[in-house]
Amino acid sequence: MTEPKTNHASYANNNGIGNFGGDSTKPTGKKDIIIQSLWTKPITDKVRMRDTLFMAALSLAYAHKSGYIVHMHTDSYGMKLLDGYGYDKLLPTLDSIPSIVPTELFAAGKFFAMRAEGVIGKVHVDIDVFLKKPGVLDKFYRDSRVDVICQMDEDMSLVNHSHIIKHMYALGYPASTRPNWNGSMNTGIIGFNSPFLAAKYMSNYFDALKIYTQEKFEQYKKENKDACLSFDFILEQINLSYMSIGFNVHTLLPTKEPTYIADKIGYQHLQGNGKWDSSTKATVKRFLLNIDEKLYYRARLAGLKVK
């Protein structure tokens, strides 16, 4: 099959970081382990679930082609949907997420997966991230001096800082404990070689979950409709930026013009709402069919199981 043609420029601007295409043409032997997760409970829309299954399939296809061993952590429903995808491990870890955890905190699945897997020496890769060339994560896996890896430092110039601080207070953070609100790290990929930093980061997240139950969250979001995004953003990305000060951080991409480097090293992240555009979803399917025809039809079959 020939590679499908796409308008590369549009994906760089609207659908995240990196463009479709430019992947390695030669399969490689598996070596390093990556963690992935799919918490199905927050995904209540059937169409969105089916699109998610295709995205996860393409992420897996690229990861295997680039030589990574993939451990997927999901829940019982996800086990049924992802059965036959070919993960090196498929685990029902996320059944352990307590019902009091707000489903709006989408990153909870990632944190429970990392805690169960053991976060040291492994990278969690979101299912909308495509590792298209071998070696894209080698700096982390080959250099133990790297304390933490993430996608990139976020450009915070357009963020309403007073808005973020308001949600920080709601989470119980006094201003004196957070002297710098300007940092955020995109965690499309995240991994730790530093046990101290990993423990600090993970415990902070789970301590917050003990405080912010579904009931308390429901009360708060009545007055703050965007609270779910802000809370995830704070707990996952701002906290990482703040806690990693003084540590050896490896950012895969630069803050400015990241797509140029992403295409060069073989990395793509369909972050933001643009990944749900009809053209992007169609392109995901075309590339999956091109890369792994068997997995494409498995994803179609999984979509028929969505209820």
C-alpha positions in Angstrom: 0.0 0.0 0.0 1.2 3.5 -0.7 1.1 6.2 2.0 -2.2 8.2 1.9 -1.7 11.8 0.9 -2.8 14.5 3.4 -2.6 18.2 3.8 0.3 18.3 6.2 0.2 22.0 7.0 -3.4 21.7 8.4 -2.4 19.1 11.0 0.5 21.2 12.2 -1.8 24.1 13.0 -5.1 22.6 14.0 -4.7 19.0 15.2 -1.8 19.1 17.6 1.9 18.6 17.2 3.5 16.8 14.2 2.1 15.8 10.8 0.8 12.5 9.4 3.4 10.6 7.4 7.1 10.5 7.7 7.1 7.2 9.6 9.8 4.5 9.5 9.3 2.0 6.8 11.3 -0.8 8.4 9.9 -2.7 11.4 12.3 -3.2 14.3 12.7 -5.6 17.1 10.9 -4.8 20.4 13.0 -3.5 23.3 11.7 -0.8 25.7 8.4 -0.9 27.5 5.9 1.9 27.2 2.7 2.3 29.3 -0.6 3.2 27.8 -4.1 3.6 29.5 -7.7 3.8 28.5 -10.3 4.6 31.2 -13.6 4.1 29.4 -15.9 5.5 32.1 -15.5 9.1 31.2 -16.3 8.4 27.5 -20.1 8.2 27.4 -20.5 9.1 23.7 -20.6 6.0 21.4 -19.1 7.8 18.4 -16.3 9.3 20.5 -15.5 5.8 21.9 -15.3 4.3 18.4 -13.0 7.1 17.3 -10.9 6.6 20.4 -10.5 2.9 19.5 -9.1 3.7 16.1 -6.7 6.3 17.6 -5.5 3.8 20.2 -5.0 1.2 17.4 -2.9 3.6 15.3 -0.8 4.5 18.4 -0.2 0.8 19.1 0.7 0.1 15.5 3.3 2.8 15.4 4.7 1.8 18.8 5.1 -1.8 17.7 6.6 -0.8 14.4 9.1 1.4 16.2 10.2 -1.4 18.5 8.3 -0.7 21.7 6.7 -3.2 24.1 3.3 -1.9 24.9 1.5 -2.5 28.2 -2.1 -1.2 28.1 -4.0 -0.6 31.4 -7.8 -0.3 31.0 -11.0 -1.4 32.8 -13.3 -4.4 32.2 -15.2 -2.7 29.4 -11.9 -1.7 27.8 -10.7 -5.3 28.1 -13.6 -6.4 25.9 -13.1 -3.6 23.4 -9.3 -3.9 23.1 -9.3 -7.7 23.0 -7.3 -8.9 20.0 -5.4 -5.6 19.4 -2.1 -7.4 20.2 -0.9 -5.5 23.2 2.1 -7.2 24.9 0.1 -6.9 28.1 -3.6 -5.9 28.4 -4.6 -5.4 32.1 -7.9 -4.4 33.9 -6.0 -2.1 36.2 -8.4 0.7 36.0 -11.2 -1.2 37.6 -9.4 -0.2 40.8 -10.3 3.5 40.3 -12.8 4.3 43.1 -16.2 5.5 42.2 -15.6 8.7 44.2 -13.0 9.8 41.6 -14.6 12.4 39.4 -14.9 11.1 35.8 -14.1 14.6 34.6 -10.5 14.1 35.8 -9.6 12.2 32.6 -5.9 11.9 33.6 -6.8 9.6 36.5 -6.5 6.6 34.3 -2.9 7.6 33.4 -2.0 7.9 37.1 -3.5 4.6 38.2 -1.8 2.9 35.3 1.6 4.4 36.2 1.2 3.5 39.8 0.3 -0.1 39.0 3.0 -0.6 36.4 5.8 1.0 38.4 6.7 4.4 37.0 10.5 4.3 37.2 12.3 3.6 33.9 9.2 3.6 31.8 7.3 6.2 29.7 3.5 6.6 29.7 2.4 7.4 26.1 -1.1 8.8 25.6 -3.2 6.9 23.0 -3.3 10.0 20.8 0.5 10.0 20.5 2.3 8.3 17.6 5.9 7.2 18.0 6.7 6.8 14.3 10.5 6.2 14.3 12.7 3.9 16.4 14.7 5.7 19.1 12.4 8.6 19.6 12.5 8.0 23.4 16.2 6.8 23.6 17.4 9.8 25.5 15.3 8.7 28.4 15.9 5.0 28.2 19.6 5.2 27.6 20.6 8.0 29.9 19.8 7.5 33.6 20.8 11.1 34.3 17.5 12.2 32.8 15.2 12.5 35.8 12.0 13.1 33.9 10.9 13.2 30.3 7.9 15.0 28.9 6.7 16.3 25.5 7.5 19.9 25.9 7.2 23.1 28.0 3.9 24.7 27.3 3.5 28.2 26.1 1.6 29.8 28.9 1.4 33.3 27.5 -2.2 32.9 26.6 -3.3 31.3 29.8 -5.5 33.3 32.3 -3.3 33.0 35.4 -5.9 34.4 37.7 -8.3 31.7 36.5 -5.7 29.0 37.2 -4.9 30.4 40.7 -8.7 30.3 41.5 -8.7 26.6 40.9 -5.5 26.2 42.8 -7.1 27.6 45.8 -10.1 25.2 45.3 -7.6 22.3 45.3 -6.2 23.5 48.6 -3.0 25.0 47.4 -2.1 28.2 49.4 -0.3 30.8 47.2 2.8 30.7 49.4 3.5 27.1 48.3 3.4 27.9 44.6 5.7 30.9 43.9 5.6 30.5 40.1 2.4 29.8 38.2 4.0 30.2 34.8 5.2 26.7 34.1 3.4 23.8 32.5 4.7 20.6 30.9 2.8 18.7 28.2 2.5 15.1 29.4 1.6 13.4 26.1 4.6 11.4 27.2 5.9 11.2 30.7 8.4 9.0 32.4 10.7 9.1 35.4 14.2 7.9 36.2 14.2 9.8 39.5 12.4 7.8 42.3 12.2 10.9 44.5 10.6 13.1 41.9 8.2 10.3 40.8 7.1 9.6 44.3 6.6 13.3 45.0 4.6 13.9 41.8 2.4 10.8 42.2 1.6 11.2 45.8 0.5 14.8 45.2 -2.0 13.6 42.6 -3.4 10.8 44.8 -3.6 13.1 47.8 -5.7 15.5 45.7 -8.0 12.6 44.8 -8.7 11.9 48.4 -9.8 15.5 48.9 -11.7 16.1 45.7 -14.3 13.4 45.6 -17.0 13.3 42.9 -19.5 14.8 45.3 -17.3 17.8 46.2 -16.3 18.2 42.5 -20.0 18.4 41.5 -20.6 21.2 44.0 -17.6 23.2 42.7 -18.2 22.8 39.0 -21.7 24.2 39.3 -20.0 27.6 39.7 -17.0 26.8 37.5 -18.0 25.0 34.3 -14.4 24.6 33.1 -13.2 23.2 36.4 -12.5 19.7 35.0 -10.0 20.9 32.5 -8.4 23.2 34.9 -8.0 20.6 37.6 -6.5 18.1 35.2 -4.2 20.8 33.9 -3.0 21.8 37.4 -2.6 18.3 38.8 -0.9 16.8 35.8 1.0 19.6 34.0 1.5 22.6 36.2 2.5 20.4 39.2 5.1 18.6 37.1 6.6 21.9 36.0 6.8 23.2 39.5 8.1 20.0 41.1 10.8 19.3 38.6 12.6 22.6 39.2 16.2 21.7 39.9 15.9 18.2 38.2 17.3 17.1 34.9 14.3 17.4 32.6 14.4 16.2 29.0 11.8 17.8 26.9 11.3 16.0 23.6 10.2 19.1 21.7 10.9 22.9 21.9 8.2 25.3 22.9 8.4 27.3 19.7 7.8 25.5 16.3 7.6 22.0 17.9 6.2 20.5 14.7 9.4 20.9 12.8 11.3 18.8 15.3 8.4 16.4 15.8 8.4 15.5 12.1 12.2 15.2 12.1 12.3 12.7 15.0 9.0 10.9 14.2 6.6 12.1 16.8 3.0 13.2 16.6 0.4 14.2 19.2 -3.2 14.7 18.2 -3.8 17.0 21.2 -6.8 19.3 21.5 -10.3 19.1 20.0 -8.9 19.1 16.5 -8.4 15.4 16.7 -12.1 14.9 16.6 -12.5 16.7 13.2 -14.0 14.4 10.6 -10.9 14.9 8.3 -8.5 13.9 11.1 -10.5 10.9 12.1 -10.6 9.7 8.5 -6.9 10.2 8.1 -6.3 8.1 11.3 -8.2 5.3 9.8 -6.4 5.5 6.4 -3.0 5.4 8.0 -4.0 2.5 10.3 -5.2 0.6 7.2 -1.9 1.4 5.5 0.3 0.4 8.5 -1.5 -2.6 10.0 -4.5 -3.9 8.0 -5.3 -6.6 10.5 -5.4 -4.1 13.4 -7.6 -1.8 11.3 -10.3 -4.4 11.0 -9.9 -5.4 14.6 -10.6 -1.7 15.5 -13.7 -1.8 13.3 -14.9 -4.9 15.1 -14.2 -3.3 18.4 -16.5 -0.4 17.4 -19.3 -2.9 16.9 -19.0 -3.8 20.6 -19.5 -0.3 21.8 -22.7 0.0 23.7 
